[in-house]
Amino acid sequence: MKNLSEKDLPVGIGMTLYAGGKKMESYPNTNTMDAISAGRSIEGAVAHFGVTGQGDLELEIKPAFDFKSKAAIVAFTVE
């Protein structure tokens, strides 16, 4: 994840997982809670979700408390 803004970006909130269009529940289990400085990046951030079933999933990422930006969506498949 890279911070393309000009201010610090919180990491650890602002991610939602959807399976078949249905929102999955998140779990507070050693999730990454941090911040990224402007122009910097983070690798290996962790978030936990309860996933039911297999198939196509989408991770929706949007900075917390940012009501103007559009969410980034990362699509992947669990087999």
NORDA-V276070 format. One record per residue. SS is DSSP state (A for helix, B for strand, O for the rest). PSI is psi in radians with two decimals (NA if undefined). OMEGA is omega in whole degrees, 0 to 359 (* if undefined). Layout:
BEGIN
ss = (SS & SS)
psi = (PSI & PSI)
omega = (OMEGA & OMEGA)
END
This chain:
BEGIN
ss = (O & B & O & O & O & O & O & O & B & B & B & O & O & O & B & B & B & B & B & O & O & B & B & O & B & B & B & O & O & O & O & O & O & B & B & B & O & O & O & O & B & O & O & O & O & O & O & B & B & B & O & O & O & O & B & B & B & B & B & B & B & O & O & O & O & O & O & O & O & O & O & B & B & B & B & B & B & B & O)
psi = (2.30 & 2.38 & 1.87 & 0.06 & -3.11 & 0.17 & 2.91 & 2.54 & 2.13 & 2.49 & 2.39 & -0.29 & 2.73 & 0.19 & 2.33 & 2.40 & 2.32 & 2.37 & 2.02 & 0.59 & -0.03 & 2.27 & 2.25 & 2.67 & 2.41 & 2.72 & 2.34 & 1.33 & 1.57 & 0.71 & 2.65 & 2.21 & 1.85 & -2.92 & 2.63 & 2.25 & 2.78 & 2.31 & 0.03 & 3.02 & 2.96 & 2.46 & 2.58 & 0.34 & 2.50 & 2.36 & 2.52 & 2.36 & 2.55 & 2.07 & 2.27 & 2.10 & -2.91 & 3.08 & -2.68 & 2.27 & 2.73 & 2.23 & 2.05 & 2.16 & 2.18 & 2.27 & 2.41 & 2.46 & 0.32 & 1.82 & 0.00 & -0.62 & 2.70 & 2.49 & 2.52 & 2.45 & 2.18 & 1.99 & 2.46 & 2.96 & 2.38 & 2.19 & NA)
omega = (180 & 178 & 180 & 181 & 180 & 178 & 180 & 182 & 178 & 178 & 178 & 172 & 181 & 177 & 179 & 179 & 178 & 175 & 182 & 180 & 181 & 181 & 177 & 181 & 176 & 181 & 179 & 186 & 182 & 176 & 176 & 174 & 188 & 175 & 177 & 177 & 179 & 178 & 181 & 180 & 177 & 176 & 174 & 176 & 186 & 171 & 182 & 178 & 172 & 184 & 177 & 176 & 182 & 174 & 185 & 179 & 176 & 174 & 181 & 184 & 178 & 180 & 179 & 177 & 176 & 185 & 182 & 184 & 176 & 180 & 171 & 181 & 178 & 182 & 177 & 183 & 175 & 181 & *)
END
